[in-house]
Amino acid sequence: MTLSLVSLTFIAVIGLLAIGLYALLVVHNLIKVVVALQILAKGAILGFILAGRINGQIGLAESLALTVIIVDTIVAVIGLSLAVQIRHHMGTLDVSALTRLRR
């Protein structure tokens, strides 16, 4: 049984989305949450490229992918800078320890 390029790409999209979603649900460290969001976004980008290839609109898919890459990079930078500040002020990066508000 040979799989086509489209089938392999679809499997990769589902795999990346599943890994990213699982990591978001399981991980409690803020930096690992940012990494999980990155994995999830890479699956979405690959999905855009696959959909564009299937529909014959690869140019539109590539422009959407580039937009997602830019937004994803900005989110990662802001998330990591917030994680550094939270670690500096609170002393931990554990999400469950950060649920209580304190001044």
N, C-alpha and C positions, 0 to 999 in steps of 0.2 A: 504494500500500500504506500503510494507516494502522495505527499501532501503538496498542494500548490502554495505559491508564495502568499496568496491571499489567506489561505487557511492557516498557515504558520503565523502570519501577522495577527490574525484574529485571536489565535491562541495566546500569543504574546500580550495582546491588549487585555484580554480577560485575566491573564496571569498577573500582569502589573497592577491592574485595578484591584484584584483580589488581595494581593500582597499589601498594597497601600492601605486598603480599607481595614484589613486585619490588624496591621500595625497601628493604625489610628485607634482602634478599639482596645488594643491590649497594652500598648506602651504608656508609661506614666512619666517619662522624662521629656521635658519640653524640647530639647534638641532632637531627640528621636522622633518626636511628633512632627517637627519641621522636615526631617528626612522622609518620614512616611508621606507627608504632603507632596514632597518632591517626586516620590515614586508614583503616587496617584496621578500627579500632573503629567508625568512622562507617559503613563498609560493613556491618558486622554489625548495627548499630542499624537501618539501613534495611532489612536483611533480616528482622529481627524484626517491624518494622512491616508489611512486605509479607506475611509469613506470617500475621500476625494479621488483616490485611484479607481474605486469601484464605479463612481458616477462620472468619471472622465473629467473632473474639475480639479486637477491636481494643483493648479495655481492658486485657487481659492483655499484649498486645504493647507497649502504651505503658508499662505498669509495668515490664516487662522492659527496655525501652529506657531508661527513666529510671535504673534500677539500673546498667545498663552505662555510662551517661553519668557517674554519680557515681564508679564504680570507675575508669573511664578517666581522669577528671580527677585522682583521687588518684595513679594510676600516673604520669601526666604530671608532676605536681608533684614527686613523689619522684624520678623519672628526671632531671628537669632540675636538681634540687638536687644529686643525685649527680654529674651532669655538671659542674656548677660546682665542686664539691669536687675532682673528678678533675683538672679543668683547673688548679685552684689548686695541687694537690700534684704532679702529674705533668708539667704543662706542655703537654699535648696532649689532644685529644679523639678522636684516631684510634684506632679499635678494634684495628687490627692492631698498633699500637705498644703497646697496653695488655695484650697477651696474655702478656708476660713479667712474672713477679712480681718485685718488688724492694721492699726495705724502706727 
